[in-house]
């Protein structure tokens, strides 16, 4: 059974810092990995999707990397801003069988960026 | 282009009552999903529909039923609500195994 772990559980940084959020998964036979952002009381917003054949994806100040063989992904946020404060969720989609389309989520990292 | 929409946004039920959560997407996606989010448990898949006309159980299907009404709509029904079903419910859609897009959620309390 796939298990996804996110470290740290919470992170508080001053504005302007570069930061790294970590995600690890137990079964490397994944189809893709997706990073989401969730604001309090809101739904999930997709940030980046990395296919299993890719090593990284970039969107603005965000960069996500994937090392499938070691079961790890990182989300790098450059020059953090107070508006980046949210919960960041990592989710993996398994490669096949009866788990078609199923996402397995980590518990999330609660990020606070203070002015 | 509204993406994924869910109704209602909030609902309070008494134990034993029934209700249906509605979900619709306008992205012409084949696949749709229902998740629940609970503190300490994260998001867990309840049911999914890989394509119109098919539905399959996810990780926590007990106490729920689903209907894929057409390509756009996927509903989740609680036949006899229990306090353990108090949760936030999210609907999502995707094109096959690609990026999933989520709705705003339904916050359900069962007393």
Interface residues (C-beta under 8 A of the other chain):
Chain A: X31 X32 X34 X36 X42 X43 X44 X45 X46 X49 X89 X91 X93 X98 X100 X101 X102 X103 X105 X106 X107 X108
Chain B: X31 X33 X40 X42 X43 X44 X45 X48 X50 X56 X58 X59 X90 X92 X94 X96 X97 X98 X99 X100 X101 X102 X103 X104 X105
